[in-house]
Amino acid sequence: MMEHIVQTSSRPDALVLDCFAGSGVVGEACRNFGRRAILCEIESRWFRKIRSTLSQKSIFPSVDVQEQEEAKPQQQELFGGVE
């Protein structure tokens, strides 16, 4: 399904952004149809799966994988809090 979407909604060598990369199927579809991709994933378990898939299958000629420290969710006060 993602291959169909990538193929019909972008041109060859286009840059595709997937802000919720999950297991990386959009990245694989981009490889199969000659697109470039930027994949973003906040969950470390999915990030590790994507990194593993990218390194095993050489989805892209040069892969720039950036891992950051896991974010700690914080509740922000809205309008300075309620008194």
C-alpha positions, 0 to 999 in steps of 0.5 A: 500500500505504501509503495502505491502511495509513494509511487503515485504521489511523488516523482523519481528522485523526489524527497519524501518526508515521513514524520512518523516512520514506525517500522520504515516501510515508507523508506523501503518504498522510496528505495524501491521507486527511486525516491529519497527519504527523511524518516523521523521516529521518536520511539527508540524501539522503532528507531532501532528497527529502522536503523537495523533495516537501513543498514542491512538492506542499504536502502539509501546510498548514504544513510545519516542516522542521528540518535538523540537522548530519549526525550522526557515528557514534561507537562507545560503550564498554559498561560502561566498556570492557574492560581 
